[in-house]
Amino acid sequence: MNRSANRDPTRAQVITSYVDTFAALLREPIPLPDISQSTATPRSVDRTRPLALIVSPHPDDECLTGGLALRLQQEAGFEVLNVAATLGSNPGRRSERWNELCHACTRLDFALLDPAFDGRQPVTPARRRADPAGWARDVDRLAALFDDYRPRVVFCPHERDGSATHIGVHWLVHDALQHHAHAVWLAQTEFWGTLEQPNTLVELDSASVVTIIEALTCHRGEIARNPYHLRLMSWLADSVRRGGEAVFGAGMQPPSFAFGALYRLERWAGGRQTAVGRPMAIAAEDGLQPLFDQGMPPGP
């Protein structure tokens, strides 16, 4: 049987054009910012505003997983503080990566802090096992930051996020929260490994995605090695596909968002997890009220 005889040539042309256009977009260069000049000292935290605190495994994670934090800033008046858990594994690139990170946070309007954890040792599960004393110093340092800044929500990777440093940062935050008495929401993020049980799908509108890409392109060294900024929108679109069923159950219809980000929200108080967020999708047009309805305080 000649299968091509049954093809609709017009339909095939439309599909071919669609695929070719999409493939061309993945090769289309995006203008990169000039970051040759070092930025001024990162701005300090505005303590009059409720705080979202991101513990980023590497410079660039504040962009890749910061969609909800950006919405909290833009729609609910939150301050956002990015805590740089590491500046990467290459000592020779750390000053360059710090400069890239400063530029990225300036574009996001995030405050930035380098906690300089214990001699910049690796933040990994292996070190957690092999160097308990040094790990404990890092835990104490992060717990002190939590006590000082009193964040309403903390962002960190989930425990299977596919990178030793991402997983290490998960456990660093987990251990520090056990020393933090105050109530806080934990928003677990994903990048290298998918969340197994996300409970929150957050829509990101085009303007937010533009802001994120503008910031992400500041990480010039990383995107020269792997132009993942060109594939960011594909990942955000796929998060909607997965989230429609991963959050609400198999067979459910996903929302019509073009772009979205997945999180797992949990409430902590008294050094332990006390509640898990209910499944929800937060549309851009609806605002963040669903988040506040389940107990996250919306303001000072």
Helices and strands as residue ranges (DSSP letters): G 3-6, H 9-27, E 51-56, H 61-64, H 67-76, E 79-84, G 91-93, H 94-108, E 111-113, G 118-120, H 125-130, H 132-149, E 153-157, H 164-177, E 184-189, E 200-203, H 206-216, H 220-225, G 228-231, H 232-246, E 260-269, E 272-276, E 280-282, H 289-293
